[in-house]
Amino acid sequence: MKNIKKNKICSRCVLEDNFWTHLTFDKKGVCNNCTSFQELAHKTIFRSASVKKKILLKKIQKIKKSRTGSYDCILGLSGGLDSSYLAYMAHKWGLHPLVVHFDNGWNSEIAVKNIHSIVKKYGFELFTYVIDWEEYKDIQRAYFKASVIDIEVPCDHFIYATLYELAAKHHIRYILDGNNIASEFWGGTWKCSFPKLDLINLLNIHKRFGTVKLHTYPKLGFFQRVYYQNILGIQNVYLLNYIEYNQKKVKNLLKNEIGWKDYGGKHYESIFTRFYQGYILPIKFSVDKRMIHLSNLIWSGQITRKEALKVLRKPPYPLKDQKTDKSYVLKKIGFTEKEFEKIMKMPMVPHETYGTEDQKYSLIISVLKKIMHFVRIFKNSLSPSQ
């Protein structure tokens, strides 16, 4: 009888070795991601409240002083927990963000209600960016046909590209980013993730499997990032790393303050994301993304390992809802049941198979990175006297 290799699971968190590249364990069975989190957290979120407050106030003042028009920053609002809390705090800090919502056709009703509750409560000006559905649908179909694992790349690329475009248009230097160490730390190479801003990979996949020309789809490749970040000076700031961020407490706060409603799992405010993480990843790729999300909460002291393992014994979300989502997604994206099942049975193809920015521009990127490094050193040397 053939021996079946059993996945090794960390004794501190709930990460399994088959989901990560270069995941190692010490003599006590603790993975290196646990160690990486602790090292970073002690330099950031685990610092004293007074130190974090000092850094936070300095950053907020810098953002406020940068204001040249109606806004001093820009904030992408999905109706999810991270962005909703960031919007709430931005109001408390006295910031004036241009609030942007990205309508890619997959918003849940709960997410939309959360967005309008926040905007109405705090008087934010809301800009809703509606992407061309035919272009976006064609890119999503191409990613399915390519059989790569990270089919969320088109959405994430679209969001960041739009934020930079709008920031440049309105002369805004700071993008408030809801990513945070307390709930979204990535200490290694996660099997289901690929660099979201690799434009070469995105365009190559679409060129091979797409059929609709991308006239309006926003792009943020390496050279666009150099322009926005190094010439215009636009930068992302992660302010949630300087305040307490306990998901359970934040949910209760937002529910009481604005009537915010929970939508289930992390990033499930999008119907497509819910179906991708809760159905496609486990069935096609044997990946349960809840492992990294729950491990993150273990590392930051928000849940116990026992609680995380209990969650993992349950389906990612109710089977009835999975069935409903499947029917909805297939109809909306234009796949028959037969076509979808054929795609689900295809083996995973590494993103790198379709080419990457590093492969195409390796020498140029290497030189530009060195130049940017020295520019940053030069700017920092001038900052004390400015």
C-alpha positions as CSV (number, residue, x, y, z in Angstrom):
1,M,0.0,0.0,0.0
2,K,1.3,3.4,-1.0
3,N,2.3,5.7,1.9
4,I,0.5,9.0,2.0
5,K,2.6,11.9,3.3
6,K,0.9,13.7,6.1
7,N,1.2,17.4,6.2
8,K,3.2,18.8,9.1
9,I,1.5,21.4,11.1
10,C,3.1,24.1,13.4
11,S,2.8,23.5,17.1
12,R,2.1,27.2,17.8
13,C,0.0,28.3,14.9
14,V,-2.0,26.3,12.3
15,L,0.2,26.6,9.2
16,E,0.9,23.4,7.3
17,D,4.1,22.8,5.4
18,N,2.4,22.0,2.0
19,F,1.0,25.5,1.8
20,W,4.3,27.4,2.1
21,T,7.6,27.5,0.3
22,H,10.6,27.1,2.6
23,L,8.5,26.6,5.8
24,T,10.8,25.1,8.4
25,F,10.2,23.9,12.0
26,D,12.5,24.1,15.1
27,K,12.9,21.3,17.6
28,K,9.7,22.3,19.4
29,G,7.8,22.1,16.1
30,V,7.4,25.9,15.8
31,C,7.5,27.2,12.2
32,N,9.7,30.0,11.0
33,N,6.7,32.2,10.2
34,C,5.9,32.3,13.9
35,T,9.5,33.5,14.6
36,S,9.3,36.0,11.7
37,F,6.1,37.5,13.1
38,Q,7.5,37.9,16.6
39,E,10.7,39.6,15.3
40,L,8.6,42.1,13.2
41,A,5.9,42.6,15.8
42,H,8.4,43.5,18.5
43,K,9.7,46.3,16.2
44,T,6.2,47.5,15.3
45,I,2.9,46.5,16.9
46,F,4.3,45.1,20.1
47,R,6.1,48.4,21.0
48,S,4.8,50.5,23.8
49,A,1.7,52.5,23.3
50,S,3.5,55.7,23.9
51,V,6.1,55.0,21.3
52,K,3.5,54.0,18.7
53,K,1.4,57.1,19.6
54,K,4.4,59.4,19.0
55,I,5.1,57.8,15.6
56,L,1.4,57.9,14.6
57,L,1.0,61.6,15.5
58,K,4.0,62.5,13.5
59,K,2.7,60.6,10.5
60,I,-0.8,62.2,10.8
61,Q,0.7,65.7,11.0
62,K,2.8,65.0,7.9
63,I,-0.3,63.9,6.0
64,K,-2.2,67.0,7.1
65,K,0.6,69.3,6.1
66,S,0.7,67.8,2.6
67,R,-2.8,69.0,1.8
68,T,-3.0,71.2,-1.2
69,G,-6.6,70.9,-2.2
70,S,-9.8,69.3,-0.8
71,Y,-8.0,66.1,0.4
72,D,-4.8,65.2,2.3
73,C,-5.0,61.5,1.6
74,I,-6.9,58.8,-0.3
75,L,-8.6,55.7,1.1
76,G,-10.0,52.7,-0.7
77,L,-13.3,51.6,1.0
78,S,-14.6,48.1,0.4
79,G,-17.1,47.9,3.3
80,G,-14.8,45.2,4.8
81,L,-13.5,45.4,8.3
82,D,-10.0,46.8,7.7
83,S,-11.0,49.6,5.4
84,S,-14.1,50.5,7.4
85,Y,-12.1,50.8,10.6
86,L,-9.4,52.8,8.8
87,A,-12.2,55.2,7.6
88,Y,-13.5,55.5,11.1
89,M,-10.1,56.3,12.5
90,A,-9.3,58.7,9.7
91,H,-12.4,60.7,10.8
92,K,-11.2,60.6,14.5
93,W,-7.8,61.8,13.5
94,G,-9.2,64.8,11.6
95,L,-8.0,63.7,8.2
96,H,-9.7,64.6,4.9
97,P,-9.6,61.6,2.7
98,L,-10.9,61.1,-0.8
99,V,-12.9,57.9,-0.2
100,V,-12.9,55.6,-3.2
101,H,-15.0,52.5,-3.7
102,F,-14.1,50.1,-6.5
103,D,-17.1,48.6,-8.2
104,N,-15.9,45.5,-10.1
105,G,-19.4,43.9,-10.2
106,W,-18.9,41.5,-7.2
107,N,-20.0,43.7,-4.2
108,S,-22.2,42.0,-1.7
109,E,-25.3,43.9,-0.4
110,I,-23.8,44.0,3.1
111,A,-20.6,45.7,1.8
112,V,-22.5,48.4,-0.1
113,K,-24.6,49.2,3.0
114,N,-21.5,49.4,5.1
115,I,-19.9,51.8,2.7
116,H,-22.9,54.1,2.6
117,S,-23.3,54.0,6.4
118,I,-19.7,55.2,6.9
119,V,-19.9,57.9,4.2
120,K,-23.2,59.2,5.5
121,K,-22.0,59.2,9.2
122,Y,-18.8,61.0,8.6
123,G,-19.6,63.2,5.7
124,F,-16.9,61.8,3.4
125,E,-16.9,62.5,-0.3
126,L,-17.3,59.2,-2.1
127,F,-15.9,58.5,-5.5
128,T,-17.1,55.2,-7.0
129,Y,-14.9,53.8,-9.7
130,V,-17.0,51.4,-11.9
131,I,-14.7,49.3,-14.0
132,D,-15.7,48.3,-17.6
133,W,-17.4,44.9,-16.9
134,E,-16.6,43.4,-20.3
135,E,-12.9,44.0,-19.9
136,Y,-12.8,42.9,-16.3
137,K,-14.8,39.8,-16.9
138,D,-12.5,38.9,-19.8
139,I,-9.4,39.2,-17.5
140,Q,-11.0,37.0,-14.9
141,R,-12.0,34.4,-17.5
142,A,-8.4,34.4,-18.7
143,Y,-7.0,33.8,-15.2
144,F,-9.4,30.8,-14.8
145,K,-8.2,29.4,-18.2
146,A,-4.5,30.0,-17.3
147,S,-5.1,27.7,-14.3
148,V,-2.9,29.9,-12.0
149,I,-3.7,29.9,-8.3
150,D,-4.0,33.6,-7.6
151,I,-7.0,34.6,-9.6
152,E,-7.5,37.6,-7.4
153,V,-4.6,39.4,-9.0
154,P,-6.7,41.4,-11.5
155,C,-8.9,42.8,-8.8
156,D,-6.0,43.8,-6.5
157,H,-4.0,45.2,-9.4
158,F,-7.1,47.3,-10.4
159,I,-7.5,48.7,-6.9
160,Y,-3.9,49.8,-6.4
161,A,-3.6,51.2,-9.9
162,T,-6.8,53.2,-9.5
163,L,-5.7,54.6,-6.2
164,Y,-2.4,55.8,-7.6
165,E,-4.1,57.3,-10.7
166,L,-6.6,59.2,-8.6
167,A,-3.9,60.3,-6.1
168,A,-1.8,61.7,-9.0
169,K,-4.9,63.5,-10.5
170,H,-5.8,65.2,-7.2
171,H,-2.2,65.9,-6.1
172,I,-2.5,63.6,-3.1
173,R,0.7,62.2,-1.7
174,Y,-0.6,59.6,0.8
175,I,-2.6,56.5,0.3
176,L,-4.1,55.1,3.6
177,D,-3.7,51.4,3.4
178,G,-5.7,49.0,5.5
179,N,-3.1,46.2,5.4
180,N,-1.8,45.6,8.9
181,I,0.6,43.3,10.7
182,A,-2.0,42.3,13.4
183,S,-4.2,40.4,10.9
184,E,-2.4,40.2,7.5
185,F,1.2,39.3,8.1
186,W,2.9,37.3,5.4
187,G,6.2,35.9,6.6
188,G,7.0,33.6,3.7
189,T,6.0,32.5,0.2
190,W,2.3,31.5,0.5
191,K,1.3,29.0,-2.1
192,C,-1.9,30.9,-3.2
193,S,-0.3,34.4,-3.6
194,F,1.5,36.1,-6.4
195,P,2.8,39.7,-6.6
196,K,-0.3,41.7,-7.4
197,L,1.4,44.5,-9.3
198,D,3.3,42.3,-11.8
199,L,1.9,43.9,-15.0
200,I,3.9,41.7,-17.4
201,N,2.3,38.5,-15.9
202,L,-1.2,40.0,-16.0
203,L,-0.9,41.2,-19.6
204,N,0.7,37.9,-20.8
205,I,-2.0,35.8,-19.3
206,H,-4.7,38.1,-20.8
207,K,-2.9,38.1,-24.2
208,R,-2.9,34.3,-24.3
209,F,-6.4,33.6,-23.0
210,G,-8.4,36.8,-23.3
211,T,-10.5,38.1,-26.2
212,V,-11.4,41.7,-25.3
213,K,-8.9,44.6,-25.7
214,L,-8.0,46.4,-22.4
215,H,-8.7,50.0,-23.3
216,T,-9.7,51.2,-19.8
217,Y,-8.3,48.7,-17.3
218,P,-5.9,50.7,-15.0
219,K,-2.3,49.5,-14.9
220,L,0.4,49.7,-12.3
221,G,3.6,48.0,-13.6
222,F,7.1,48.6,-12.5
223,F,7.7,51.7,-14.5
224,Q,4.3,53.2,-13.5
225,R,5.3,52.6,-9.8
226,V,8.6,54.3,-10.3
227,Y,6.8,57.4,-11.7
228,Y,4.1,57.5,-9.0
229,Q,6.3,56.7,-6.0
230,N,9.7,58.2,-6.9
231,I,8.8,61.1,-9.1
232,L,5.4,62.2,-7.7
233,G,6.3,61.0,-4.2
234,I,3.1,59.1,-3.6
235,Q,3.4,56.6,-0.8
236,N,1.2,54.1,1.1
237,V,0.9,54.5,4.9
238,Y,-0.1,51.7,7.2
239,L,-1.6,53.6,10.2
240,L,-3.4,50.6,11.7
241,N,0.0,49.3,12.8
242,Y,0.2,52.1,15.3
243,I,-3.0,51.5,17.2
244,E,-4.6,48.5,18.9
245,Y,-6.3,46.4,16.3
246,N,-8.3,43.6,17.7
247,Q,-10.8,42.3,15.2
248,K,-13.5,41.3,17.7
249,K,-13.4,44.7,19.5
250,V,-13.3,46.6,16.2
251,K,-16.4,44.7,14.9
252,N,-18.3,45.6,18.0
253,L,-17.2,49.2,17.8
254,L,-18.3,49.6,14.2
255,K,-21.6,47.9,14.8
256,N,-22.3,50.3,17.6
257,E,-21.0,53.4,15.9
258,I,-22.4,53.1,12.3
259,G,-24.5,49.9,12.3
260,W,-21.8,48.1,10.4
261,K,-22.7,44.5,9.5
262,D,-20.4,41.4,9.5
263,Y,-20.2,39.5,6.2
264,G,-18.5,36.3,7.4
265,G,-14.9,35.4,6.6
266,K,-12.0,37.7,5.9
267,H,-12.5,39.7,2.7
268,Y,-15.9,37.9,2.1
269,E,-17.4,41.4,1.5
270,S,-16.8,40.4,-2.2
271,I,-19.0,37.6,-3.5
272,F,-16.2,36.5,-5.9
273,T,-13.5,36.5,-3.1
274,R,-15.8,34.5,-0.9
275,F,-16.3,31.9,-3.6
276,Y,-12.6,31.9,-4.6
277,Q,-11.3,31.5,-1.0
278,G,-14.1,29.3,0.3
279,Y,-14.7,27.0,-2.7
280,I,-12.1,27.2,-5.5
281,L,-8.9,27.2,-3.4
282,P,-9.9,24.2,-1.2
283,I,-11.3,22.1,-4.0
284,K,-9.0,22.9,-7.0
285,F,-5.8,23.7,-5.1
286,S,-6.2,22.0,-1.7
287,V,-5.5,25.3,0.0
288,D,-7.5,26.6,3.0
289,K,-6.6,30.3,3.2
290,R,-8.2,30.5,6.7
291,M,-4.9,28.9,7.9
292,I,-2.9,32.1,7.4
293,H,-5.7,34.4,8.6
294,L,-6.2,32.3,11.8
295,S,-2.5,31.9,12.4
296,N,-2.2,35.7,12.2
297,L,-4.8,36.1,14.9
298,I,-2.9,33.5,17.0
299,W,0.4,35.4,16.6
300,S,-1.2,38.8,17.6
301,G,-2.9,37.2,20.6
302,Q,-6.5,37.6,19.4
303,I,-7.5,33.9,19.4
304,T,-6.0,30.6,20.7
305,R,-4.6,27.8,18.6
306,K,-7.4,25.6,20.0
307,E,-10.0,28.1,18.8
308,A,-8.4,28.2,15.3
309,L,-8.4,24.5,14.9
310,K,-12.0,24.4,15.8
311,V,-12.8,26.9,13.1
312,L,-10.8,24.8,10.5
313,R,-12.9,21.7,11.2
314,K,-15.9,23.6,9.8
315,P,-16.4,24.4,6.0
316,P,-15.1,27.8,4.9
317,Y,-18.7,28.9,4.7
318,P,-22.1,27.2,4.5
319,L,-22.5,24.6,1.8
320,K,-25.8,26.0,0.8
321,D,-24.2,29.4,0.2
322,Q,-21.4,27.8,-1.7
323,K,-23.9,26.3,-4.1
324,T,-25.7,29.6,-4.5
325,D,-22.4,31.5,-5.2
326,K,-21.3,28.9,-7.7
327,S,-24.4,29.3,-9.7
328,Y,-24.2,33.1,-9.6
329,V,-20.5,33.3,-10.4
330,L,-20.7,30.9,-13.3
331,K,-23.6,32.8,-14.9
332,K,-22.0,36.2,-14.3
333,I,-18.6,35.3,-15.6
334,G,-20.0,33.2,-18.5
335,F,-18.9,29.6,-17.9
336,T,-21.1,26.6,-18.3
337,E,-21.0,23.9,-15.6
338,K,-19.0,21.7,-17.9
339,E,-16.4,24.4,-18.7
340,F,-16.0,25.2,-15.1
341,E,-15.6,21.6,-13.9
342,K,-13.0,21.1,-16.7
343,I,-11.0,24.1,-15.4
344,M,-11.3,22.9,-11.8
345,K,-9.7,19.6,-12.8
346,M,-6.8,21.2,-14.6
347,P,-3.4,21.1,-12.7
348,M,-2.1,24.3,-11.3
349,V,0.2,26.2,-13.6
350,P,2.8,28.4,-11.9
351,H,2.4,32.2,-12.6
352,E,6.0,32.3,-13.7
353,T,5.2,30.1,-16.7
354,Y,3.6,33.2,-18.3
355,G,6.5,35.5,-17.7
356,T,7.2,38.1,-15.0
357,E,8.5,41.6,-14.6
358,D,11.7,40.3,-13.0
359,Q,12.3,38.0,-15.9
360,K,11.7,40.7,-18.6
361,Y,13.3,43.7,-16.9
362,S,15.8,42.0,-14.5
363,L,18.8,44.3,-15.4
364,I,16.7,47.5,-15.6
365,I,15.0,46.7,-12.3
366,S,18.2,46.0,-10.6
367,V,19.8,49.3,-11.7
368,L,16.7,51.4,-10.9
369,K,16.4,49.8,-7.4
370,K,20.0,50.7,-6.6
371,I,19.4,54.3,-7.9
372,M,16.1,54.6,-5.8
373,H,18.0,53.2,-2.8
374,F,20.6,56.0,-3.0
375,V,18.0,58.6,-3.6
376,R,16.2,57.6,-0.5
377,I,19.4,57.7,1.5
378,F,20.1,61.2,0.1
379,K,16.6,62.4,1.0
380,N,16.9,61.1,4.5
381,S,20.2,62.8,5.0
382,L,18.4,66.1,4.1
383,S,15.3,65.6,6.2
384,P,16.8,66.8,9.6
385,S,17.6,70.2,8.2
386,Q,14.3,70.6,6.3
